[in-house]
Amino acid sequence: MSESSWPFADPKNVAVFTVADIIFGRTPILRVCHDEEDSAWQFLTGQSLPEKKDWKLVCLEEVAKLDPTIRDLADLPCGWEAERESLTAKWKTKPQTE
């Protein structure tokens, strides 16, 4: 991925939150949150929030390599989230409710 094709305003090495099931390919990313408070990104399974021990910190580029469709969410505003029903479904965005 060249620097010129990187769609995110954040650098490739910005730390983001995810879970082991996504990192190891056991579960697809079905929910993405771009937090209002600190502009942090979360890449989740769409199930209930994981326990503390299951959270992982990785760089944004690593997540983009695991699932290139998250590049479609590069302009997701802070305070918004995106969800989809399956790996092949379209992302639906909305303001975060929490």
Gaussian input, Z-matrix of N, CA and C with variables (Angstrom, degrees):
# hf/3-21g

backbone

0 1
 N
 C     1     B1
 C     2     B2     1     A1
 N     3     B3     2     A2     1     D1
 C     4     B4     3     A3     2     D2
 C     5     B5     4     A4     3     D3
 N     6     B6     5     A5     4     D4
 C     7     B7     6     A6     5     D5
 C     8     B8     7     A7     6     D6
 N     9     B9     8     A8     7     D7
 C    10    B10     9     A9     8     D8
 C    11    B11    10    A10     9     D9
 N    12    B12    11    A11    10    D10
 C    13    B13    12    A12    11    D11
 C    14    B14    13    A13    12    D12
 N    15    B15    14    A14    13    D13
 C    16    B16    15    A15    14    D14
 C    17    B17    16    A16    15    D15
 N    18    B18    17    A17    16    D16
 C    19    B19    18    A18    17    D17
 C    20    B20    19    A19    18    D18
 N    21    B21    20    A20    19    D19
 C    22    B22    21    A21    20    D20
 C    23    B23    22    A22    21    D21
 N    24    B24    23    A23    22    D22
 C    25    B25    24    A24    23    D23
 C    26    B26    25    A25    24    D24
 N    27    B27    26    A26    25    D25
 C    28    B28    27    A27    26    D26
 C    29    B29    28    A28    27    D27
 N    30    B30    29    A29    28    D28
 C    31    B31    30    A30    29    D29
 C    32    B32    31    A31    30    D30
 N    33    B33    32    A32    31    D31
 C    34    B34    33    A33    32    D32
 C    35    B35    34    A34    33    D33
 N    36    B36    35    A35    34    D34
 C    37    B37    36    A36    35    D35
 C    38    B38    37    A37    36    D36
 N    39    B39    38    A38    37    D37
 C    40    B40    39    A39    38    D38
 C    41    B41    40    A40    39    D39
 N    42    B42    41    A41    40    D40
 C    43    B43    42    A42    41    D41
 C    44    B44    43    A43    42    D42
 N    45    B45    44    A44    43    D43
 C    46    B46    45    A45    44    D44
 C    47    B47    46    A46    45    D45
 N    48    B48    47    A47    46    D46
 C    49    B49    48    A48    47    D47
 C    50    B50    49    A49    48    D48
 N    51    B51    50    A50    49    D49
 C    52    B52    51    A51    50    D50
 C    53    B53    52    A52    51    D51
 N    54    B54    53    A53    52    D52
 C    55    B55    54    A54    53    D53
 C    56    B56    55    A55    54    D54
 N    57    B57    56    A56    55    D55
 C    58    B58    57    A57    56    D56
 C    59    B59    58    A58    57    D57
 N    60    B60    59    A59    58    D58
 C    61    B61    60    A60    59    D59
 C    62    B62    61    A61    60    D60
 N    63    B63    62    A62    61    D61
 C    64    B64    63    A63    62    D62
 C    65    B65    64    A64    63    D63
 N    66    B66    65    A65    64    D64
 C    67    B67    66    A66    65    D65
 C    68    B68    67    A67    66    D66
 N    69    B69    68    A68    67    D67
 C    70    B70    69    A69    68    D68
 C    71    B71    70    A70    69    D69
 N    72    B72    71    A71    70    D70
 C    73    B73    72    A72    71    D71
 C    74    B74    73    A73    72    D72
 N    75    B75    74    A74    73    D73
 C    76    B76    75    A75    74    D74
 C    77    B77    76    A76    75    D75
 N    78    B78    77    A77    76    D76
 C    79    B79    78    A78    77    D77
 C    80    B80    79    A79    78    D78
 N    81    B81    80    A80    79    D79
 C    82    B82    81    A81    80    D80
 C    83    B83    82    A82    81    D81
 N    84    B84    83    A83    82    D82
 C    85    B85    84    A84    83    D83
 C    86    B86    85    A85    84    D84
 N    87    B87    86    A86    85    D85
 C    88    B88    87    A87    86    D86
 C    89    B89    88    A88    87    D87
 N    90    B90    89    A89    88    D88
 C    91    B91    90    A90    89    D89
 C    92    B92    91    A91    90    D90
 N    93    B93    92    A92    91    D91
 C    94    B94    93    A93    92    D92
 C    95    B95    94    A94    93    D93
 N    96    B96    95    A95    94    D94
 C    97    B97    96    A96    95    D95
 C    98    B98    97    A97    96    D96
 N    99    B99    98    A98    97    D97
 C   100   B100    99    A99    98    D98
 C   101   B101   100   A100    99    D99
 N   102   B102   101   A101   100   D100
 C   103   B103   102   A102   101   D101
 C   104   B104   103   A103   102   D102
 N   105   B105   104   A104   103   D103
 C   106   B106   105   A105   104   D104
 C   107   B107   106   A106   105   D105
 N   108   B108   107   A107   106   D106
 C   109   B109   108   A108   107   D107
 C   110   B110   109   A109   108   D108
 N   111   B111   110   A110   109   D109
 C   112   B112   111   A111   110   D110
 C   113   B113   112   A112   111   D111
 N   114   B114   113   A113   112   D112
 C   115   B115   114   A114   113   D113
 C   116   B116   115   A115   114   D114
 N   117   B117   116   A116   115   D115
 C   118   B118   117   A117   116   D116
 C   119   B119   118   A118   117   D117
 N   120   B120   119   A119   118   D118
 C   121   B121   120   A120   119   D119
 C   122   B122   121   A121   120   D120
 N   123   B123   122   A122   121   D121
 C   124   B124   123   A123   122   D122
 C   125   B125   124   A124   123   D123
 N   126   B126   125   A125   124   D124
 C   127   B127   126   A126   125   D125
 C   128   B128   127   A127   126   D126
 N   129   B129   128   A128   127   D127
 C   130   B130   129   A129   128   D128
 C   131   B131   130   A130   129   D129
 N   132   B132   131   A131   130   D130
 C   133   B133   132   A132   131   D131
 C   134   B134   133   A133   132   D132
 N   135   B135   134   A134   133   D133
 C   136   B136   135   A135   134   D134
 C   137   B137   136   A136   135   D135
 N   138   B138   137   A137   136   D136
 C   139   B139   138   A138   137   D137
 C   140   B140   139   A139   138   D138
 N   141   B141   140   A140   139   D139
 C   142   B142   141   A141   140   D140
 C   143   B143   142   A142   141   D141
 N   144   B144   143   A143   142   D142
 C   145   B145   144   A144   143   D143
 C   146   B146   145   A145   144   D144
 N   147   B147   146   A146   145   D145
 C   148   B148   147   A147   146   D146
 C   149   B149   148   A148   147   D147
 N   150   B150   149   A149   148   D148
 C   151   B151   150   A150   149   D149
 C   152   B152   151   A151   150   D150
 N   153   B153   152   A152   151   D151
 C   154   B154   153   A153   152   D152
 C   155   B155   154   A154   153   D153
 N   156   B156   155   A155   154   D154
 C   157   B157   156   A156   155   D155
 C   158   B158   157   A157   156   D156
 N   159   B159   158   A158   157   D157
 C   160   B160   159   A159   158   D158
 C   161   B161   160   A160   159   D159
 N   162   B162   161   A161   160   D160
 C   163   B163   162   A162   161   D161
 C   164   B164   163   A163   162   D162
 N   165   B165   164   A164   163   D163
 C   166   B166   165   A165   164   D164
 C   167   B167   166   A166   165   D165
 N   168   B168   167   A167   166   D166
 C   169   B169   168   A168   167   D167
 C   170   B170   169   A169   168   D168
 N   171   B171   170   A170   169   D169
 C   172   B172   171   A171   170   D170
 C   173   B173   172   A172   171   D171
 N   174   B174   173   A173   172   D172
 C   175   B175   174   A174   173   D173
 C   176   B176   175   A175   174   D174
 N   177   B177   176   A176   175   D175
 C   178   B178   177   A177   176   D176
 C   179   B179   178   A178   177   D177
 N   180   B180   179   A179   178   D178
 C   181   B181   180   A180   179   D179
 C   182   B182   181   A181   180   D180
 N   183   B183   182   A182   181   D181
 C   184   B184   183   A183   182   D182
 C   185   B185   184   A184   183   D183
 N   186   B186   185   A185   184   D184
 C   187   B187   186   A186   185   D185
 C   188   B188   187   A187   186   D186
 N   189   B189   188   A188   187   D187
 C   190   B190   189   A189   188   D188
 C   191   B191   190   A190   189   D189
 N   192   B192   191   A191   190   D190
 C   193   B193   192   A192   191   D191
 C   194   B194   193   A193   192   D192
 N   195   B195   194   A194   193   D193
 C   196   B196   195   A195   194   D194
 C   197   B197   196   A196   195   D195
 N   198   B198   197   A197   196   D196
 C   199   B199   198   A198   197   D197
 C   200   B200   199   A199   198   D198
 N   201   B201   200   A200   199   D199
 C   202   B202   201   A201   200   D200
 C   203   B203   202   A202   201   D201
 N   204   B204   203   A203   202   D202
 C   205   B205   204   A204   203   D203
 C   206   B206   205   A205   204   D204
 N   207   B207   206   A206   205   D205
 C   208   B208   207   A207   206   D206
 C   209   B209   208   A208   207   D207
 N   210   B210   209   A209   208   D208
 C   211   B211   210   A210   209   D209
 C   212   B212   211   A211   210   D210
 N   213   B213   212   A212   211   D211
 C   214   B214   213   A213   212   D212
 C   215   B215   214   A214   213   D213
 N   216   B216   215   A215   214   D214
 C   217   B217   216   A216   215   D215
 C   218   B218   217   A217   216   D216
 N   219   B219   218   A218   217   D217
 C   220   B220   219   A219   218   D218
 C   221   B221   220   A220   219   D219
 N   222   B222   221   A221   220   D220
 C   223   B223   222   A222   221   D221
 C   224   B224   223   A223   222   D222
 N   225   B225   224   A224   223   D223
 C   226   B226   225   A225   224   D224
 C   227   B227   226   A226   225   D225
 N   228   B228   227   A227   226   D226
 C   229   B229   228   A228   227   D227
 C   230   B230   229   A229   228   D228
 N   231   B231   230   A230   229   D229
 C   232   B232   231   A231   230   D230
 C   233   B233   232   A232   231   D231
 N   234   B234   233   A233   232   D232
 C   235   B235   234   A234   233   D233
 C   236   B236   235   A235   234   D234
 N   237   B237   236   A236   235   D235
 C   238   B238   237   A237   236   D236
 C   239   B239   238   A238   237   D237
 N   240   B240   239   A239   238   D238
 C   241   B241   240   A240   239   D239
 C   242   B242   241   A241   240   D240
 N   243   B243   242   A242   241   D241
 C   244   B244   243   A243   242   D242
 C   245   B245   244   A244   243   D243
 N   246   B246   245   A245   244   D244
 C   247   B247   246   A246   245   D245
 C   248   B248   247   A247   246   D246
 N   249   B249   248   A248   247   D247
 C   250   B250   249   A249   248   D248
 C   251   B251   250   A250   249   D249
 N   252   B252   251   A251   250   D250
 C   253   B253   252   A252   251   D251
 C   254   B254   253   A253   252   D252
 N   255   B255   254   A254   253   D253
 C   256   B256   255   A255   254   D254
 C   257   B257   256   A256   255   D255
 N   258   B258   257   A257   256   D256
 C   259   B259   258   A258   257   D257
 C   260   B260   259   A259   258   D258
 N   261   B261   260   A260   259   D259
 C   262   B262   261   A261   260   D260
 C   263   B263   262   A262   261   D261
 N   264   B264   263   A263   262   D262
 C   265   B265   264   A264   263   D263
 C   266   B266   265   A265   264   D264
 N   267   B267   266   A266   265   D265
 C   268   B268   267   A267   266   D266
 C   269   B269   268   A268   267   D267
 N   270   B270   269   A269   268   D268
 C   271   B271   270   A270   269   D269
 C   272   B272   271   A271   270   D270
 N   273   B273   272   A272   271   D271
 C   274   B274   273   A273   272   D272
 C   275   B275   274   A274   273   D273
 N   276   B276   275   A275   274   D274
 C   277   B277   276   A276   275   D275
 C   278   B278   277   A277   276   D276
 N   279   B279   278   A278   277   D277
 C   280   B280   279   A279   278   D278
 C   281   B281   280   A280   279   D279
 N   282   B282   281   A281   280   D280
 C   283   B283   282   A282   281   D281
 C   284   B284   283   A283   282   D282
 N   285   B285   284   A284   283   D283
 C   286   B286   285   A285   284   D284
 C   287   B287   286   A286   285   D285
 N   288   B288   287   A287   286   D286
 C   289   B289   288   A288   287   D287
 C   290   B290   289   A289   288   D288
 N   291   B291   290   A290   289   D289
 C   292   B292   291   A291   290   D290
 C   293   B293   292   A292   291   D291

   B1=1.4456
   B2=1.5309
   B3=1.3133
   B4=1.4593
   B5=1.5243
   B6=1.3156
   B7=1.4641
   B8=1.5219
   B9=1.3430
   B10=1.4590
   B11=1.5335
   B12=1.3182
   B13=1.4664
   B14=1.5352
   B15=1.3225
   B16=1.4629
   B17=1.5238
   B18=1.3424
   B19=1.4643
   B20=1.5320
   B21=1.3122
   B22=1.4631
   B23=1.5232
   B24=1.3348
   B25=1.4637
   B26=1.5317
   B27=1.3330
   B28=1.4657
   B29=1.5216
   B30=1.3423
   B31=1.4634
   B32=1.5334
   B33=1.3115
   B34=1.4703
   B35=1.5251
   B36=1.3299
   B37=1.4687
   B38=1.5242
   B39=1.3456
   B40=1.4598
   B41=1.5316
   B42=1.3190
   B43=1.4686
   B44=1.5264
   B45=1.3294
   B46=1.4652
   B47=1.5240
   B48=1.3234
   B49=1.4609
   B50=1.5203
   B51=1.3217
   B52=1.4542
   B53=1.5251
   B54=1.3197
   B55=1.4648
   B56=1.5264
   B57=1.3168
   B58=1.4687
   B59=1.5238
   B60=1.3275
   B61=1.4641
   B62=1.5270
   B63=1.3182
   B64=1.4633
   B65=1.5230
   B66=1.3161
   B67=1.4647
   B68=1.5272
   B69=1.3240
   B70=1.4646
   B71=1.5212
   B72=1.3334
   B73=1.4576
   B74=1.5097
   B75=1.3218
   B76=1.4681
   B77=1.5232
   B78=1.3370
   B79=1.4573
   B80=1.5244
   B81=1.3396
   B82=1.4665
   B83=1.5337
   B84=1.2990
   B85=1.4646
   B86=1.5246
   B87=1.3212
   B88=1.4558
   B89=1.5255
   B90=1.3271
   B91=1.4617
   B92=1.5273
   B93=1.3229
   B94=1.4607
   B95=1.5164
   B96=1.3183
   B97=1.4636
   B98=1.5231
   B99=1.3215
   B100=1.4656
   B101=1.5221
   B102=1.3043
   B103=1.4588
   B104=1.5235
   B105=1.3211
   B106=1.4686
   B107=1.5231
   B108=1.3194
   B109=1.4721
   B110=1.5254
   B111=1.3275
   B112=1.4681
   B113=1.5264
   B114=1.3023
   B115=1.4734
   B116=1.5327
   B117=1.3256
   B118=1.4655
   B119=1.5279
   B120=1.3202
   B121=1.4633
   B122=1.5192
   B123=1.3412
   B124=1.4626
   B125=1.5244
   B126=1.3252
   B127=1.4582
   B128=1.5213
   B129=1.3284
   B130=1.4623
   B131=1.5256
   B132=1.3310
   B133=1.4663
   B134=1.5201
   B135=1.3097
   B136=1.4535
   B137=1.5144
   B138=1.3176
   B139=1.4612
   B140=1.5252
   B141=1.3051
   B142=1.4656
   B143=1.5270
   B144=1.3267
   B145=1.4551
   B146=1.5254
   B147=1.3228
   B148=1.4660
   B149=1.5258
   B150=1.3264
   B151=1.4613
   B152=1.5246
   B153=1.3261
   B154=1.4578
   B155=1.5251
   B156=1.3059
   B157=1.4684
   B158=1.5290
   B159=1.3269
   B160=1.4650
   B161=1.5256
   B162=1.3298
   B163=1.4615
   B164=1.5220
   B165=1.3193
   B166=1.4679
   B167=1.5228
   B168=1.3142
   B169=1.4521
   B170=1.5247
   B171=1.3256
   B172=1.4665
   B173=1.5239
   B174=1.3251
   B175=1.4604
   B176=1.5283
   B177=1.3207
   B178=1.4586
   B179=1.5314
   B180=1.3058
   B181=1.4625
   B182=1.5353
   B183=1.3272
   B184=1.4665
   B185=1.5306
   B186=1.3262
   B187=1.4630
   B188=1.5336
   B189=1.3185
   B190=1.4697
   B191=1.5304
   B192=1.3210
   B193=1.4647
   B194=1.5249
   B195=1.3342
   B196=1.4723
   B197=1.5258
   B198=1.3279
   B199=1.4629
   B200=1.5267
   B201=1.3244
   B202=1.4664
   B203=1.5351
   B204=1.3225
   B205=1.4641
   B206=1.5242
   B207=1.3195
   B208=1.4726
   B209=1.5243
   B210=1.3211
   B211=1.4687
   B212=1.5310
   B213=1.3311
   B214=1.4649
   B215=1.5272
   B216=1.3272
   B217=1.4684
   B218=1.5287
   B219=1.3152
   B220=1.4663
   B221=1.5220
   B222=1.3334
   B223=1.4616
   B224=1.5315
   B225=1.3400
   B226=1.4623
   B227=1.5290
   B228=1.3283
   B229=1.4612
   B230=1.5335
   B231=1.3170
   B232=1.4570
   B233=1.5236
   B234=1.3233
   B235=1.4577
   B236=1.5206
   B237=1.3204
   B238=1.4658
   B239=1.5192
   B240=1.3158
   B241=1.4601
   B242=1.5259
   B243=1.3125
   B244=1.4627
   B245=1.5194
   B246=1.3335
   B247=1.4614
   B248=1.5242
   B249=1.3061
   B250=1.4616
   B251=1.5140
   B252=1.3186
   B253=1.4676
   B254=1.5195
   B255=1.3265
   B256=1.4611
   B257=1.5246
   B258=1.3007
   B259=1.4592
   B260=1.5284
   B261=1.3199
   B262=1.4597
   B263=1.5321
   B264=1.3189
   B265=1.4694
   B266=1.5263
   B267=1.3205
   B268=1.4676
   B269=1.5263
   B270=1.3206
   B271=1.4583
   B272=1.5238
   B273=1.3381
   B274=1.4590
   B275=1.5184
   B276=1.3232
   B277=1.4622
   B278=1.5245
   B279=1.3409
   B280=1.4663
   B281=1.5236
   B282=1.3498
   B283=1.4629
   B284=1.5386
   B285=1.3182
   B286=1.4625
   B287=1.5196
   B288=1.3166
   B289=1.4665
   B290=1.5118
   B291=1.2914
   B292=1.4581
   B293=1.4873
   A1=107.71
   A2=116.92
   A3=119.74
   A4=110.50
   A5=115.29
   A6=120.19
   A7=110.85
   A8=117.47
   A9=120.51
   A10=112.53
   A11=118.00
   A12=120.01
   A13=112.38
   A14=117.42
   A15=121.21
   A16=108.18
   A17=118.73
   A18=120.63
   A19=115.64
   A20=117.78
   A21=121.30
   A22=111.70
   A23=116.44
   A24=120.95
   A25=109.56
   A26=116.23
   A27=121.30
   A28=109.87
   A29=117.20
   A30=119.30
   A31=111.64
   A32=115.41
   A33=121.00
   A34=112.46
   A35=116.55
   A36=120.04
   A37=113.81
   A38=118.47
   A39=119.10
   A40=108.59
   A41=116.63
   A42=121.37
   A43=109.73
   A44=115.48
   A45=122.34
   A46=108.65
   A47=115.39
   A48=121.22
   A49=110.81
   A50=115.58
   A51=122.11
   A52=107.96
   A53=116.47
   A54=121.16
   A55=110.03
   A56=115.97
   A57=121.80
   A58=112.25
   A59=118.20
   A60=120.46
   A61=111.92
   A62=117.21
   A63=120.96
   A64=110.30
   A65=117.21
   A66=121.20
   A67=111.55
   A68=116.83
   A69=120.75
   A70=113.16
   A71=117.52
   A72=121.61
   A73=115.62
   A74=117.59
   A75=120.13
   A76=112.09
   A77=116.31
   A78=122.08
   A79=108.49
   A80=118.20
   A81=119.32
   A82=111.75
   A83=115.16
   A84=121.09
   A85=107.01
   A86=116.79
   A87=121.47
   A88=112.39
   A89=116.80
   A90=120.74
   A91=108.88
   A92=115.22
   A93=121.49
   A94=107.71
   A95=116.65
   A96=121.90
   A97=108.81
   A98=115.45
   A99=121.54
   A100=105.56
   A101=116.06
   A102=122.78
   A103=113.77
   A104=114.90
   A105=122.68
   A106=111.20
   A107=115.82
   A108=122.02
   A109=113.77
   A110=116.95
   A111=120.20
   A112=113.41
   A113=117.32
   A114=126.26
   A115=112.97
   A116=116.52
   A117=121.18
   A118=110.12
   A119=115.36
   A120=122.45
   A121=109.09
   A122=116.01
   A123=122.56
   A124=107.77
   A125=116.52
   A126=122.93
   A127=106.99
   A128=115.84
   A129=121.28
   A130=112.24
   A131=114.47
   A132=121.05
   A133=113.41
   A134=117.44
   A135=120.19
   A136=112.51
   A137=116.75
   A138=121.38
   A139=107.97
   A140=117.29
   A141=119.68
   A142=110.03
   A143=115.64
   A144=119.33
   A145=110.67
   A146=116.22
   A147=119.25
   A148=111.92
   A149=113.74
   A150=119.78
   A151=108.26
   A152=116.09
   A153=121.32
   A154=112.77
   A155=116.58
   A156=121.22
   A157=112.76
   A158=117.67
   A159=121.52
   A160=113.88
   A161=118.11
   A162=121.22
   A163=110.62
   A164=115.95
   A165=122.19
   A166=108.31
   A167=115.97
   A168=122.87
   A169=107.37
   A170=116.75
   A171=121.99
   A172=107.72
   A173=117.05
   A174=119.34
   A175=109.89
   A176=115.37
   A177=122.08
   A178=111.58
   A179=117.60
   A180=121.13
   A181=111.34
   A182=116.80
   A183=120.17
   A184=110.70
   A185=116.41
   A186=120.41
   A187=109.76
   A188=117.13
   A189=120.93
   A190=111.58
   A191=117.42
   A192=120.67
   A193=111.05
   A194=116.64
   A195=120.49
   A196=111.31
   A197=116.65
   A198=121.50
   A199=109.08
   A200=117.26
   A201=120.93
   A202=114.38
   A203=118.76
   A204=119.64
   A205=112.57
   A206=118.03
   A207=118.17
   A208=110.65
   A209=117.47
   A210=120.72
   A211=110.03
   A212=116.91
   A213=121.48
   A214=111.71
   A215=116.76
   A216=121.78
   A217=112.60
   A218=117.21
   A219=121.21
   A220=112.65
   A221=117.14
   A222=119.99
   A223=112.86
   A224=117.02
   A225=121.10
   A226=108.46
   A227=117.87
   A228=119.43
   A229=112.43
   A230=115.63
   A231=120.02
   A232=108.12
   A233=115.86
   A234=120.59
   A235=113.24
   A236=117.23
   A237=122.47
   A238=110.40
   A239=115.60
   A240=122.10
   A241=109.00
   A242=114.88
   A243=121.74
   A244=107.77
   A245=115.39
   A246=120.85
   A247=109.40
   A248=114.76
   A249=121.76
   A250=107.68
   A251=116.22
   A252=120.76
   A253=113.18
   A254=117.15
   A255=120.74
   A256=108.89
   A257=116.54
   A258=122.26
   A259=111.69
   A260=117.82
   A261=121.26
   A262=113.66
   A263=117.62
   A264=121.28
   A265=110.78
   A266=115.96
   A267=121.86
   A268=110.54
   A269=115.84
   A270=122.04
   A271=109.34
   A272=116.57
   A273=123.35
   A274=106.83
   A275=116.57
   A276=120.41
   A277=111.00
   A278=114.65
   A279=120.95
   A280=108.15
   A281=116.73
   A282=118.90
   A283=109.37
   A284=116.36
   A285=120.18
   A286=108.88
   A287=115.22
   A288=120.43
   A289=112.17
   A290=118.34
   A291=121.61
   A292=111.60
   D1=114.08
   D2=-179.24
   D3=-76.54
   D4=157.86
   D5=179.41
   D6=-58.77
   D7=-38.05
   D8=-176.74
   D9=-69.69
   D10=-22.56
   D11=-179.96
   D12=-97.79
   D13=1.69
   D14=179.79
   D15=-72.17
   D16=116.39
   D17=-172.34
   D18=-84.80
   D19=-15.93
   D20=-175.61
   D21=-82.47
   D22=146.50
   D23=172.59
   D24=-70.39
   D25=-30.75
   D26=177.12
   D27=-74.03
   D28=148.57
   D29=177.15
   D30=-69.17
   D31=160.83
   D32=-179.32
   D33=-57.48
   D34=-32.63
   D35=-174.75
   D36=-92.62
   D37=10.20
   D38=177.69
   D39=-64.76
   D40=139.03
   D41=-179.48
   D42=-75.67
   D43=135.07
   D44=177.70
   D45=-131.14
   D46=161.29
   D47=-179.22
   D48=-101.03
   D49=139.91
   D50=174.15
   D51=-155.08
   D52=-165.89
   D53=-179.80
   D54=-130.48
   D55=159.60
   D56=-177.42
   D57=-58.71
   D58=-38.28
   D59=-178.88
   D60=-58.46
   D61=-33.46
   D62=177.06
   D63=-76.59
   D64=-46.14
   D65=-178.80
   D66=-57.95
   D67=-40.02
   D68=-177.30
   D69=-92.89
   D70=10.03
   D71=173.17
   D72=74.29
   D73=17.45
   D74=-179.43
   D75=-82.41
   D76=-25.11
   D77=-177.11
   D78=-142.67
   D79=138.70
   D80=178.05
   D81=-78.27
   D82=163.42
   D83=172.77
   D84=-75.97
   D85=119.30
   D86=179.70
   D87=-119.52
   D88=-8.10
   D89=178.85
   D90=-145.23
   D91=134.44
   D92=177.83
   D93=-128.85
   D94=131.37
   D95=177.42
   D96=-120.07
   D97=136.68
   D98=174.37
   D99=-118.87
   D100=96.44
   D101=-168.36
   D102=-65.74
   D103=138.87
   D104=178.85
   D105=-68.77
   D106=-45.16
   D107=-171.66
   D108=-60.12
   D109=-46.21
   D110=-174.58
   D111=-130.47
   D112=7.61
   D113=-178.46
   D114=58.71
   D115=22.90
   D116=177.84
   D117=-73.22
   D118=148.92
   D119=175.27
   D120=-100.81
   D121=141.25
   D122=173.49
   D123=-128.26
   D124=131.16
   D125=178.77
   D126=-117.27
   D127=111.58
   D128=-167.42
   D129=-123.84
   D130=170.74
   D131=-177.08
   D132=-85.21
   D133=-13.39
   D134=-176.91
   D135=91.97
   D136=-7.30
   D137=176.16
   D138=-89.56
   D139=-171.72
   D140=179.87
   D141=-58.64
   D142=156.27
   D143=-179.42
   D144=-57.93
   D145=139.07
   D146=-178.27
   D147=-70.63
   D148=160.40
   D149=174.02
   D150=-71.68
   D151=159.00
   D152=-178.85
   D153=-50.33
   D154=-41.88
   D155=-175.60
   D156=-66.45
   D157=-19.12
   D158=-176.75
   D159=-92.18
   D160=-12.43
   D161=179.10
   D162=-68.93
   D163=143.25
   D164=176.70
   D165=-130.94
   D166=147.38
   D167=177.70
   D168=-111.24
   D169=120.54
   D170=-179.35
   D171=-137.32
   D172=172.98
   D173=178.03
   D174=-87.15
   D175=152.50
   D176=-177.60
   D177=-58.00
   D178=-37.70
   D179=179.82
   D180=-60.86
   D181=-38.38
   D182=179.56
   D183=-62.40
   D184=-42.36
   D185=179.06
   D186=-66.13
   D187=-40.57
   D188=179.33
   D189=-64.14
   D190=-31.35
   D191=176.17
   D192=-73.33
   D193=-36.71
   D194=178.25
   D195=-66.47
   D196=-38.35
   D197=-177.56
   D198=-143.91
   D199=92.08
   D200=-177.92
   D201=-60.26
   D202=-17.45
   D203=-179.78
   D204=-67.65
   D205=-17.16
   D206=178.82
   D207=-69.41
   D208=-16.47
   D209=175.41
   D210=-60.08
   D211=-27.35
   D212=177.73
   D213=-65.93
   D214=-16.10
   D215=-177.33
   D216=-103.44
   D217=11.49
   D218=-176.06
   D219=-57.26
   D220=-29.42
   D221=-179.28
   D222=-97.95
   D223=15.30
   D224=177.52
   D225=-62.88
   D226=118.90
   D227=-176.68
   D228=-66.96
   D229=155.85
   D230=172.59
   D231=-60.31
   D232=139.14
   D233=-178.23
   D234=89.28
   D235=7.09
   D236=179.43
   D237=-118.57
   D238=162.42
   D239=176.30
   D240=-138.13
   D241=162.40
   D242=177.56
   D243=-132.98
   D244=142.07
   D245=177.85
   D246=-137.03
   D247=156.47
   D248=172.60
   D249=-148.31
   D250=159.00
   D251=-175.78
   D252=-84.38
   D253=-25.31
   D254=-179.17
   D255=-154.19
   D256=173.16
   D257=-178.89
   D258=-59.67
   D259=-31.14
   D260=-177.01
   D261=-97.02
   D262=-4.06
   D263=-179.33
   D264=-78.06
   D265=159.05
   D266=177.07
   D267=-76.06
   D268=146.17
   D269=175.98
   D270=-71.54
   D271=138.19
   D272=173.33
   D273=-118.01
   D274=126.98
   D275=-176.38
   D276=-108.51
   D277=152.80
   D278=178.22
   D279=-163.55
   D280=160.32
   D281=174.91
   D282=-63.07
   D283=145.21
   D284=177.51
   D285=-65.49
   D286=143.12
   D287=-178.31
   D288=-95.44
   D289=-14.93
   D290=-175.43
   D291=-96.49

